[in-house]
Amino acid sequence: PPPYSTLSAKVKEARQSSTSTRHFLGTVLVLFCGTVGLTYLLVVTVVIPIVMVVIGSYYLNDCPIEKHIPIYLVTGGVVGVVKLLLSIYSRCTKQKRPEHEAEGPHDREAMFCDMVLNCFLFGWYIAGCVWIFGAYLPDFSDPGSLEYCNKTLYYFAFAVVASGIIFLVAIASCACCVILYHACCKRQRY
């Protein structure tokens, strides 16, 4: 990965050579893909779904206040792993394809499957938010209570949906900052 000083120089160069905001954002995204940040992001996208399946399965019957919480974790984890495997397969087949071949025979099917999985995960995430925030704060001490939920299960599920919200807000904030920065720098040129 390039050092950050080199990365910042490349971002400045991209700003100067970009013909539009869209072109600039695309160039910055490609530059980011070669950094350590992407490596961390990939590790998280692999580990989190697997841990979701493990914790959801282990505590499957340990949340009477909202029985959907462990099911949310298991289903979200399984679909996340399937989406990740589909993405890896798609990338591998693209790399093996000759450069002159624009599209492979299964590219459209892979894109359609990816779109369906993304839509499902988005809807499932919203359902998870409703179930998890709707059960806030359960009884962690009495397993016989109808208000009970295992502490590990609940806090992990809560962390998953809360980190999703934080991630979306961070991405939106970064995108706004990049757009504003590019717009301000563009005005200074004229």
N, C-alpha and C positions, 0 to 999 in steps of 0.2 A: 504494500500500500504506500502511496506517496505521503511524505511528511506534510503536516498541516500548512507549513509556510509555502510549500509548492502548491498545495491545494488552493490556498487563498490567492496566490498569484494566478492560477488557472481560472479561478472564478472571476477575477478582475479582467483577465484576458477575454473570457467568455462574454462579460458585460460589454466590453468595447466592440467585440466583433459580432454580437448578436444583432439581428435585423428586427426582432420583435421580442416581446415579453415571453411569448410561448417558446420561441427558439432558445432564449436565455434559460428559462426554467428547465427545458429538456436537457440542455448542456450541463447545467448544475446537477441535475439528477444523475446523469451518466457519470459525472466526476465523483459524486458521492458513492456510487456503486463500487468504486475501486478503493474505498477506504475501510478502516477498521470498524467504523460504525455499521457498515453493512454486515460484517462478520458477526458482530454482536447481535444484530437484528436476526440473522439467520439462525444463530444458536437459540435465541428465544423462541422463534417460530417452530423449532423442532422440539424443544424441551417442554414448553408449556402445554401443548396438546397431549403429550404423553403423560405428564403429571396429572392433567385433568382427568384422563381415563382412569389412572391408578387411584386417585383420591375418590372420584365419584363411584367407582366400583367397590372400593373397600368400605365406604360408608353408605352404601346404597339404601339401607333401611334405617339410617340413623338421623332422620330429619322429619319427624311427624308434622312439624309446623308447616312445612312446604316440601312435599315429596318430590316435586319437580327439580329441586336444586341438585341432587346427585345425578338425576337423569340429564339435566342440563350440561353438567360437566362431562359425563360419559359421551353423550351425543356430540357435543361441541368438539371434544377431543378427537373422537373418531373421524368426524367430517374434516376437522383441521388436518389430521394426518393424511387422509385421502387427498385433500386439496394439495398438500405439500408434495405427495408422491406424484400426483398428476403434473404438477409444475416441474418437478425434477425430470420426469419422463419427457415432457415437452421440450425442455431445454436440451436434454441429451440428443433427442432426435433432430433438433435444429442444428446442433453443432456438427452432427455427422453428415448433414445434407450438403451437397455441392453448392458453392456460392452462386452459381447461375440459376439455381432452382429457387424460385421465389417462395412458393408455398408447398409444403408436404401434403400427402394425401389425407392426413388426420389432423391438420392444423385447425380447421374449422370446428371439428368435433371437440377438440381439446379446448378451444376458446369457448364454445357453447357450454361444455361441462364446467369450466372454470366460472363462467358467468352464473350458472345455476347454483353452484356451490357458494359463490359470494353472496348471492341473494338469500339463500337459505341461512348462511352464517349471520348475515345482517339481521334477518328476522328472528333468528334463534337468540342472538345477542340481546335484542330488545325484550324478548320473552324472559330471558335470564335476568335482565335488570328488573323487570316487574316482579318476578318471583323472589329474587334476593332482597331487593329493597322493600318489598311488601312484607317480608318476614322479619324486618329489622326490629330490634334486637331480640333474638329468641332466648329461651331459657337454656343455659348451658349446663346446669347442675342436676336436673332431675330427668333421667332418661325415660321415666314412665309418664311424664307430662306430655300433653298434646302440643304444648308450646315449645318443646325441646328440639334442638338441633345440635349435632356434634360440633364442638367449637372449631376443630381443625377444618372440617368440611365447610362450615359457614364462612369462616374467615378467609379460606382459600378462594371460595366462590366470590365472595365480596371483593377480594383483591383482584381477581380476574376481571370482573366488570368495571371496577374503579380504575384499574390500570388501562383498560380499553378507552374509557372516557378521557383520562389524562393524555393518552397517546393521541387520540383524535384532536383534542384541544391543542396539543403541542404542534401537531402537523399543520393544523389550520393557522396557528399563530406564525409558524415559520414561513408558510406559504404567503401569508399577508405581508410579513416583513420583507421577504425577497421581492415581492411585487412592488411594494412601496419603495424599497431601495433602488430597484431598477427604474421605476418611474421618476424618482428624484434625480438619479444620475443621468437619465435621458434628457430631462429638462435642462440640466447644467450644460449639456453639449450644445444646446441651441441658443 
